[in-house]
Amino acid sequence: MLNSLIPELPNVSLVAFYGDKSAVLKQLIKQIQTYLINHQLLSKQFIPYQIEQVHGTIIGCEGIKTELGIMSKWFYQSRGETKMIDCEGLINYLQTQVNFPIDIRIGGYDLAYNYKFLSRDQHPYLRSFQLQPAAEQTIPVIIGWSWQNNHISRQIDNLRRNLQQFNLLHKYHLNNQAIDNDFYLRLGTINFALDIEDLQVLAKEIRDLLANQPTTLPINLSDLAFANYQDLALTPQTTTVLPLNSITASELRQLYLTLK
């Protein structure tokens, strides 16, 4: 089957904040990483990512080079449709037609307040920090949402949805009604699986910390890049990054040449 020919790794994604970061974002990452490093529940088992590799994925661009072009993985896998990514149209749209900046708000979410928005059926406060199980590890993740006129907006979800016109389907848009407005920042790995009580204790502590210090992160064109990655952590030594503001369609296609 074609599906078996499209690898999970290596592959390509459109990411934000990979590499250089604002002082505000660096401080936020360092603060939560330091809290985790020193937490007694983790017994020094938290391994922080390098600051430069912490990023948010806008959309996975997974695909594989074929004679007809770059075949889009998620259209094929999720909807059974064979589509080729329109690299020229995609880059032109992102470089010239998206209304940047898109503000992401991290933290500042009050559990008692109705934001008229749920993330995976949960209040933003509860989703603002997650400890996600992954095999024998646990992944600490900060989550924020696009923020406009003092409200959570759908800008991130809309951007992902708009890229369907270039035959790029967001992994979590399984159908036309699906919404994914989450902006994730993975901070590292905890090298054991936490039990449920410890998960709840640690998650609440960091959610409360974030709730008391809202941080706005503007995403500009210069903050975005296409990344060819060899692992899901986007380890800097094995990740090739091409900035969105200068990439060409030919260069984007070249990122897929290493996929086997």
C-alpha positions in Angstrom: 0.0 0.0 0.0 1.1 3.6 -0.7 0.5 4.4 3.0 3.2 2.0 4.0 5.7 3.9 1.8 5.2 7.3 3.6 7.5 7.2 6.6 6.8 8.7 10.0 10.5 9.5 10.3 12.3 11.3 8.7 9.8 13.9 7.4 8.9 17.6 7.1 6.9 20.1 9.2 6.2 23.8 9.3 7.3 25.0 12.7 7.4 28.2 14.8 10.2 29.5 17.1 12.7 26.8 16.2 16.2 28.2 16.8 16.5 31.8 17.9 13.8 33.0 20.3 12.7 36.2 22.0 13.9 36.9 25.5 10.4 36.4 26.8 10.0 32.9 25.3 13.5 31.9 26.4 12.6 33.0 30.0 9.4 31.1 29.9 11.0 27.8 28.7 13.9 28.1 31.2 11.5 28.8 34.1 9.4 25.7 33.5 12.3 23.5 32.7 14.1 24.6 35.9 11.0 23.9 37.9 10.9 20.4 36.5 14.6 19.7 36.9 14.4 20.6 40.6 11.1 18.9 41.4 11.3 16.2 44.0 8.7 14.0 42.2 10.9 13.6 39.2 14.1 12.5 41.0 16.3 14.3 38.5 14.8 12.2 35.6 13.7 15.2 33.5 15.9 15.8 30.5 15.3 19.3 29.1 15.4 20.0 25.4 17.9 22.5 24.2 16.3 25.9 24.1 16.8 26.2 20.4 14.9 23.0 19.6 11.8 23.9 21.6 9.2 24.8 19.0 5.5 24.8 18.1 4.3 22.9 15.1 2.0 24.8 12.8 1.3 21.9 10.5 2.9 18.6 9.7 3.9 18.5 6.0 4.5 14.8 5.9 4.7 13.3 2.5 6.9 11.4 0.1 8.4 12.3 -3.3 6.8 10.5 -6.2 7.0 10.9 -10.0 3.9 13.1 -9.8 5.2 15.3 -7.0 5.1 15.2 -3.1 2.3 13.0 -2.1 0.4 14.4 1.0 0.4 11.8 3.8 -2.6 12.9 5.8 -5.0 13.3 2.9 -4.1 9.7 1.9 -4.1 8.2 5.4 -7.0 10.0 6.9 -9.3 10.5 3.9 -8.1 8.0 1.3 -7.3 10.8 -1.2 -4.1 10.9 -3.3 -3.1 14.5 -3.5 0.2 16.2 -4.4 1.3 19.2 -2.3 1.3 22.4 -4.2 4.6 23.7 -3.0 4.5 27.0 -5.1 1.0 27.9 -3.9 1.7 26.9 -0.3 4.8 29.1 -0.1 3.3 32.1 -1.9 0.3 32.0 0.4 2.3 31.8 3.6 4.8 34.5 2.5 2.3 37.0 1.1 -1.3 36.3 2.2 -1.3 35.4 5.9 -2.0 38.3 8.3 0.9 38.2 10.6 1.5 38.5 13.5 -0.6 35.7 15.1 -0.5 36.2 18.8 -0.3 33.1 21.0 -1.3 33.4 24.6 0.4 31.1 27.1 -1.0 31.0 30.6 -3.2 33.5 32.3 -6.2 31.1 32.1 -8.6 31.2 35.1 -10.5 28.0 35.7 -13.5 29.9 36.9 -13.8 32.0 33.7 -15.8 30.9 30.6 -13.6 31.5 27.6 -16.3 30.0 25.3 -13.6 27.6 24.0 -12.7 24.1 24.9 -9.5 22.2 23.9 -10.3 18.5 23.5 -13.4 19.2 25.6 -11.4 20.7 28.4 -11.1 24.2 29.9 -8.0 26.1 28.7 -6.6 26.1 32.3 -6.6 22.3 32.4 -5.0 22.1 29.0 -2.4 24.8 29.6 0.1 22.3 30.8 0.0 18.6 30.1 2.1 15.6 31.1 1.6 13.3 28.1 2.5 9.6 28.4 4.8 8.2 25.7 5.9 4.6 26.0 8.2 4.5 29.1 8.5 8.3 29.2 6.4 11.3 30.0 6.4 14.5 27.9 5.8 17.9 29.6 4.0 20.2 27.2 2.9 23.8 27.4 -0.2 24.6 25.3 -1.4 28.0 24.2 -4.0 29.4 21.8 -4.2 32.2 19.3 -5.5 35.3 21.1 -7.2 38.3 19.5 -9.2 41.2 21.0 -8.9 39.7 24.5 -10.4 36.4 23.4 -9.2 33.0 22.3 -9.4 33.1 18.5 -9.5 30.4 15.8 -6.5 31.8 13.9 -4.3 28.8 14.3 -7.1 26.3 13.4 -8.1 28.5 10.4 -4.5 28.7 9.1 -4.2 25.0 9.3 -7.6 24.6 7.5 -6.7 27.1 4.8 -3.7 25.1 3.8 -5.9 22.3 2.5 -6.3 24.3 -0.7 -2.6 23.4 -1.3 -3.3 19.7 -0.7 -1.9 19.8 2.8 -4.1 18.3 5.5 -3.6 18.9 9.2 -3.1 15.6 11.0 -6.0 16.2 13.4 -8.5 17.5 10.9 -9.9 14.0 10.4 -13.1 15.5 9.0 -14.4 18.9 8.0 -15.9 19.5 11.5 -12.7 18.7 13.4 -11.0 21.7 15.2 -7.4 21.9 16.4 -6.5 25.3 17.7 -3.8 24.1 20.1 -0.2 25.4 19.9 2.2 23.0 21.7 5.7 23.6 23.1 7.3 20.3 24.2 9.9 21.0 26.9 11.8 17.7 27.1 11.3 14.1 28.4 10.8 12.6 31.9 12.4 9.2 31.7 9.7 7.2 33.5 6.0 7.0 33.6 4.4 9.0 36.4 1.5 7.5 38.4 -1.8 9.3 38.2 -1.5 11.0 41.6 1.9 12.5 40.8 0.8 13.6 37.4 -2.1 15.5 38.9 0.0 17.2 41.6 2.8 18.3 39.2 0.4 19.4 36.5 -1.6 21.5 38.9 1.5 23.2 40.2 2.6 24.3 36.8 -0.9 25.2 35.6 -1.2 27.5 38.6 2.2 29.0 37.9 1.2 29.7 34.3 -2.2 31.0 35.3 -0.5 33.8 37.3 1.8 35.0 34.4 0.1 35.3 31.0 2.6 35.5 28.2 1.9 36.7 24.7 4.0 35.3 21.9 3.6 36.9 18.5 4.3 34.6 15.5 5.7 36.6 12.7 6.7 35.4 9.2 10.4 35.4 10.4 9.5 33.0 13.2 8.4 30.2 10.8 10.5 27.6 9.0 10.2 24.3 7.3 12.1 21.6 9.1 13.3 18.2 7.8 13.6 16.2 11.0 15.0 12.8 11.8 13.2 12.4 15.2 10.1 13.9 16.8 12.2 16.1 19.2 13.8 17.9 16.2 17.3 17.4 17.6 19.4 20.3 16.2 22.3 18.2 15.1 20.1 16.1 12.7 17.4 18.7 11.7 17.6 20.8 8.6 15.7 24.1 8.8 14.9 26.5 6.0 13.3 29.9 7.0 9.8 30.5 5.5 10.6 34.1 4.6 13.3 33.0 2.1 12.5 29.4 1.0 11.6 28.6 -2.6 9.3 25.8 -3.8 12.4 24.0 -5.2 14.1 24.1 -1.8 11.0 22.8 -0.1 10.8 19.9 -2.5 14.5 19.2 -1.8 13.7 18.6 1.8 11.7 15.5 0.8 14.6 13.9 -1.2 16.0 12.2 1.9 12.7 10.5 2.7 12.8 6.7 2.1 
